[in-house]
Amino acid sequence: LEERGREVTIDELLLAYAVPIFALFDTPRGREWVQAWMMASRAEMPSGHVNTRLEGSDGAEVTSRYYEVLRRVLPHIAADELWWRFERANNLLMANQGRRIMISPTGTRTEKRDERAWLITFLAGALQSPPTMLEEEIHQPE
């Protein structure tokens, strides 16, 4: 992405980040591995603690590079809020697992539901939404 000579869009950045994750989901044991990783990462966090690492040491460099590109593309969002958004985006990618099969209320399986594309669109909107209002504005009495 950095070699394109122009600033990347949020959609491009999310696709570059998500496609390898989706590829892992598509492997025979990929979903099991991701579920085990998510449970283990949750178990490591004491109650009330905010997890500040998305991946193990092998993935820390990759994560930080994507975050730094986000900082350049979205400089109007405070670093701590942007990190929070990025962490939540990663969690949604992992939790959603890019399902492409829908099970209807009647139990019928339907192929070709493109939740991966919907997820990228949703996350792009969430990441680039305006900065959060000041706390005083949220708690003002009516």
Rosetta blueprint (number, residue, H / E / L):
1 L L
2 E H
3 E H
4 R H
5 G L
6 R L
7 E L
8 V L
9 T L
10 I H
11 D H
12 E H
13 L H
14 L H
15 L H
16 A H
17 Y H
18 A H
19 V H
20 P H
21 I H
22 F H
23 A H
24 L H
25 F H
26 D L
27 T L
28 P L
29 R L
30 G H
31 R H
32 E H
33 W H
34 V H
35 Q H
36 A H
37 W H
38 M H
39 M H
40 A H
41 S H
42 R H
43 A H
44 E H
45 M L
46 P L
47 S L
48 G L
49 H L
50 V L
51 N L
52 T L
53 R L
54 L L
55 E L
56 G L
57 S H
58 D H
59 G H
60 A H
61 E H
62 V H
63 T H
64 S H
65 R H
66 Y H
67 Y H
68 E H
69 V H
70 L H
71 R H
72 R H
73 V H
74 L L
75 P L
76 H L
77 I L
78 A L
79 A H
80 D H
81 E H
82 L H
83 W H
84 W H
85 R H
86 F H
87 E H
88 R H
89 A H
90 N H
91 N H
92 L H
93 L H
94 M H
95 A H
96 N H
97 Q L
98 G L
99 R L
100 R L
101 I L
102 M E
103 I E
104 S L
105 P L
106 T L
107 G L
108 T L
109 R E
110 T E
111 E L
112 K L
113 R L
114 D L
115 E H
116 R H
117 A H
118 W H
119 L H
120 I H
121 T H
122 F H
123 L H
124 A H
125 G H
126 A H
127 L H
128 Q L
129 S L
130 P L
131 P L
132 T L
133 M L
134 L L
135 E H
136 E H
137 E H
138 I H
139 H L
140 Q L
141 P L
142 E L
